[in-house]
Every structure is written in structure tokens, then in C-alpha cells.
């Protein structure tokens, strides 16, 4: 663009802006998405200045492309260009039509800012930026100045001389919209600023350097790297004004595709990343919707399915080497307990399948027996935990079981599924009745034991159904027949001390006298047989001290067995 400074600069504008920017350069309020239209000035049809073998339209396009590339590194911005090739964007248009159509395009896409990128020509050097006057839409003056100041700061950092920031009013007297706004105020001089305002968009013109100046040309305009830096400076100023931040993490590109960014650049990152839709698995900077497995972030490890955390999944998961317990998509390293898959139930400890675990585990259905980490449905027997020993049947604790069970330490007595170490008495299994003492089978025990059916005789811990004879407990000596106490028995019984007289199954210590059984007469003293002899029938009939079997002497009562 050829330099056309106004005869009188808008000094009033500077006084006004000083009041607005006492606390620093103004920034726009945060928006969900900012739309910026970049306009590389001129094109192959409507050419600009030329000097030192350089053409302005080509320089402007390089700056514009670099600016777009840099702006697209920021999150929350959509960037349009009036043209991204050297060709005229509106073929067949006049210069006036071309400039109007560029600003109309900005209005159509709802742009928040129109930035026309140029280089200057004339007897001067450095950068200049033109922004809207305060007529017609006064707030565009504030916006334009603020954006211009942000851009100016970055251009100055490059070492480009600051020539100034200006507004310029039209100076024609014709009564048309190029000179006057609808409210009667003076229009902006430059078409793109004036027509941007007509389209509801604040517009500025950035003149980066003087193509006619040997210094500007040599240092800046003849160096492609410097042109790129100019575009980056413009982008940084725009981003600062709108409060934008460079893309980091999962962000969309201009086509709506998701990538993983680091400081505005798509990175080669592989791992988990978050956006508003959830946690995703990224491979080399791209969402990998083929990934299913475990992935880790700063909060722990997670189950990814088809590239996204499956928050609905609770169960087992294998990463190829280990099985883990997943709860609500999260690998729960604190979990200890049972988990199920298509192969059965398994025992987990600290979130991992414990192949070495053998013992009990609880779920909502009861207590179960695990062997080498898997539920053993075939197991029937004893299992121990911190509360004691329990009886399992088909892998499940049987709380209804009362009876015997065997382990490596012997046979034990269970009551309601629990080993009763206080139990002393009889218990039955498929091999017979056995005698238990303090919950354990006492295979050294020989003596009497009681159950609901009577008193029984045990020998070496087992009920001896073939035993007929005497047995002793704390209540006395008793007579057993076929292993069972016979409380109806009256007769003679023998033990290692001799022969004794029994009355109703018990030694009759209170009896002294003679009794006859079959052809034998017994002389009894306090229940003890002191003499016996064979007698004939006549003698038995005349013996007044002989009692018939099954009777007691007059005045004597039968004794009963103790508890």
C-alpha cells in the first residue's frame, strides 16, 4: 500500500485511548470461539507496490499464510483468509469491488476481527497500523486500537521501527458512503476499514515495513524467515488481545479433527488425553479408536475400549501379562476380593489376580473356597480364616452342616459349618460313630459316650457295636450289650476285678444275698460275686435267699444312669 498519511493525525484519539488503557492494553472478553479474517493485501490482478525486485502482493501473502499457521496453534479460534493463493479471490472484480467483497466475506462468516496485511511505500521506514475512527460504531475504535497495540508490541520486538498507530478520516466532499457514515459522521478513509464497519466487523490494516526503504527491505522483507516472523507477530498480538492460549492436549484443527498438541504443535505423544467428551487414548498425536487395553494417567490406570475410557466397565482385565480388577473403568489397586469372567471366579489382592492364594473369600452370595487363585467348585472339606475353621461343600461354606470333617491334623467336629472346639461327644460319618473331645476325634478314647439314643461303648475312639460287657464312668459300672447300655439287664457281668451282679444295667452295690441264673447260684456281697456254684432244680426251690433273675430284694429300688 502506498503511504497516504492524513494531514492532521487524530490526536484526540490518543487522548481518549489514554483514559481507557491506564491499566494496560485492553483485551477482549473471553469467548467460546473467536473468528478472524486475514486479508493478504492485493493479489495478482490488483497488484501493490514493488521495489528491489520484490512485489508487495507476494510478501503480503507469505505474511498472511504464516499468520494463519501461527493462529491455528491457538485453541478457541477459527481463521479465514480472503485468499491463500496469489490469484484474485473475486475474479473479474474491480479494485473497489474486490475490497468490498473481502469485507463482506468477513461479515458472512461472523468474523470478530478483519486484519488486512500490507507493506508500505514512500519516503519513510518502519511499521504503521491503521484502525477505525470513533464514528458510527465507536466501540470499533477501542477494539482496533487495542489489537493494534498488541501487534505493535511484537513487531517492535523484531526490531522494526514503530512509525505509529493511526486513524484516518475520508477527505472527500461527495455525499456518498465513502465519505460519510449514515449518522452523518466522517467515514474512515480506507475501504477495508470502512466497509468492515458496514459489515459489523472491526477492521485494521497492518503496514509491516517500507518496501521502498533499503534498510527495511534488506533486513526484513527480502528474508522469508523475517516474513514468517512478521506473520507470527501479528498472530501473537491477535491472540493476546482475545486472551487465547496455544493448544495443549486434545484440540481440534480447522477441519474439526482431534489431535494432541504441545504448545500449539501436533506432537508425537502416545498415552491418555482429556477433552470435554472424556479420556481418550492417543497414538502419535492422533486419537486411536482401535486401542483397547490399559492406559495410565496422573490419576491412575484405566480401561480403554475403542480408544476411550469405558466408565461402565467393572470386572477383570488382562494386559497380556497380568490380570487386573477394574471398577467403573478404573484399575482399582486397592481391591481385594472376588471377580468373575467367562472362565470362573478368581481371587484378587491389591487389584491383581493372586495365583498363589488358597483360602476363603466373600461375595454377596456367601463365602467360597479358592485354590491357586481360582474358585474350586469341587472342594469339600475344611478351610481356615482369621475367625476359625469352616466346613465347605462344593466350594461354598455350608452353614447348615453339622458333623465330621477331616484335615491333615485329624477329624474334627463341625456345628452349623463352624468347628466347635468346645464339643465333647459323639459324631457320625459313613464309617460309624466316633468319640470327639474338644472338637477333635480322640482315637485313644475307650469308654462310654451319650447321644439322643442312649449310652454307647467306644473303643479307640469308635463305637464298638460288637462289645458286650461292662463299662465304667463317673457314675459307676454299667452293662453294655452290642455296644449299647442295656438298662433292662439284670444278671452277672465280669470285668478285670471279677464278677458282679447287675440290676437294670448297673452294679447293685446295695445288694447282698444269693441269686440264681439258669443252673448257677451266685453269692453276692455288695454287688460282688463272692461265690458261685452249680445247683439242681430242687435246691434252687428250697433256697429262701435265692432271687429269681430280674427281681430285686424287698425294699430295694433300681438305680438309674447319671446324666
C-alpha positions, 0 to 999 in steps of 0.5 A, a space after each residue: 500500500 502506498 503511504 497516504 498519511 492524513 494531514 492532521 493525525 487524530 490526536 484526540 484519539 490518543 487522548 481518549 485511548 489514554 483514559 481507557 488503557 491506564 491499566 494496560 492494553 485492553 483485551 477482549 472478553 473471553 469467548 467460546 470461539 473467536 473468528 478472524 479474517 486475514 486479508 493478504 493485501 492485493 493479489 495478482 490482478 490488483 497488484 501493490 507496490 514493488 521495489 528491489 525486485 520484490 512485489 508487495 502482493 507476494 510478501 503480503 501473502 507469505 505474511 498472511 499464510 504464516 499468520 494463519 499457521 501461527 493462529 491455528 496453534 491457538 485453541 478457541 479460534 477459527 481463521 479465514 483468509 480472503 485468499 491463500 493463493 496469489 490469484 484474485 479471490 473475486 475474479 473479474 472484480 474491480 479494485 473497489 469491488 474486490 475490497 468490498 467483497 473481502 469485507 463482506 466475506 468477513 461479515 458472512 462468516 461472523 468474523 470478530 476481527 478483519 486484519 488486512 496485511 500490507 507493506 508500505 511505500 514512500 519516503 519513510 521506514 518502519 511499521 504503521 497500523 491503521 484502525 477505525 475512527 470513533 464514528 458510527 460504531 465507536 466501540 470499533 475504535 477501542 477494539 482496533 486500537 487495542 489489537 493494534 497495540 498488541 501487534 505493535 508490541 511484537 513487531 517492535 520486538 523484531 526490531 522494526 521501527 514503530 512509525 505509529 498507530 493511526 486513524 484516518 478520516 475520508 477527505 472527500 466532499 461527495 455525499 456518498 458512503 465513502 465519505 460519510 457514515 449514515 449518522 452523518 459522521 466522517 467515514 474512515 478513509 480506507 475501504 477495508 476499514 470502512 466497509 468492515 464497519 458496514 459489515 459489523 466487523 472491526 477492521 485494521 490494516 497492518 503496514 509491516 515495513 517500507 518496501 521502498 526503504 533499503 534498510 527495511 527491505 534488506 533486513 526484513 522483507 527480502 528474508 522469508 524467515 523475517 516474513 514468517 516472523 512478521 506473520 507470527 507477530 501479528 498472530 501473537 498480538 491477535 491472540 493476546 488481545 482475545 486472551 487465547 492460549 496455544 493448544 495443549 492436549 486434545 484440540 481440534 484443527 480447522 477441519 474439526 479433527 482431534 489431535 494432541 498438541 504441545 504448545 500449539 504443535 501436533 506432537 508425537 505423544 502416545 498415552 491418555 488425553 482429556 477433552 470435554 467428551 472424556 479420556 481418550 487414548 492417543 497414538 502419535 498425536 492422533 486419537 486411536 479408536 482401535 486401542 483397547 487395553 490399559 492406559 495410565 494417567 496422573 490419576 491412575 490406570 484405566 480401561 480403554 475400549 475403542 480408544 476411550 475410557 469405558 466408565 461402565 466397565 467393572 470386572 477383570 482385565 488382562 494386559 497380556 501379562 497380568 490380570 487386573 480388577 477394574 471398577 467403573 473403568 478404573 484399575 482399582 489397586 486397592 481391591 481385594 476380593 472376588 471377580 468373575 469372567 467367562 472362565 470362573 471366579 478368581 481371587 484378587 489382592 491389591 487389584 491383581 489376580 493372586 495365583 498363589 492364594 488358597 483360602 476363603 473369600 466373600 461375595 454377596 452370595 456367601 463365602 467360597 473356597 479358592 485354590 491357586 487363585 481360582 474358585 474350586 467348585 469341587 472342594 469339600 472339606 475344611 478351610 481356615 480364616 482369621 475367625 476359625 475353621 469352616 466346613 465347605 461343600 462344593 466350594 461354598 461354606 455350608 452353614 447348615 452342616 453339622 458333623 465330621 470333617 477331616 484335615 491333615 491334623 485329624 477329624 474334627 467336629 463341625 456345628 452349623 459349618 463352624 468347628 466347635 472346639 468346645 464339643 465333647 461327644 459323639 459324631 457320625 460319618 459313613 464309617 460309624 460313630 466316633 468319640 470327639 473331645 474338644 472338637 477333635 476325634 480322640 482315637 485313644 478314647 475307650 469308654 462310654 459316650 451319650 447321644 439322643 439314643 442312649 449310652 454307647 461303648 467306644 473303643 479307640 475312639 469308635 463305637 464298638 457295636 460288637 462289645 458286650 460287657 461292662 463299662 465304667 464312668 463317673 457314675 459307676 459300672 454299667 452293662 453294655 450289650 452290642 455296644 449299647 447300655 442295656 438298662 433292662 439287664 439284670 444278671 452277672 457281668 465280669 470285668 478285670 476285678 471279677 464278677 458282679 451282679 447287675 440290676 437294670 444295667 448297673 452294679 447293685 452295690 446295695 445288694 447282698 444275698 444269693 441269686 440264681 441264673 439258669 443252673 448257677 447260684 451266685 453269692 453276692 456281697 455288695 454287688 460282688 460275686 463272692 461265690 458261685 456254684 452249680 445247683 439242681 432244680 430242687 435246691 434252687 426251690 428250697 433256697 429262701 435267699 435265692 432271687 429269681 433273675 430280674 427281681 430285686 430284694 424287698 425294699 430295694 429300688 433300681 438305680 438309674 444312669 447319671 446324666 
